[in-house]
């Protein structure tokens, strides 16, 4: 019987997925679970086949526009 269901309820991966700022999230998770060692966190993510989302998003800087002014 090979009807095993693997649930991905790893709190480290869930916390990293739910973070908006991935770089700050990695620092916080490394501090929380790995005594501040980001190298151990990166090894843990590599062992769990975690794909880093930072490479898929590009920073597009938009020129700020002037604020609308209403004349009364």
Order of alpha helices (4+ residues) and beta strands (2+ residues): alpha-alpha-alpha
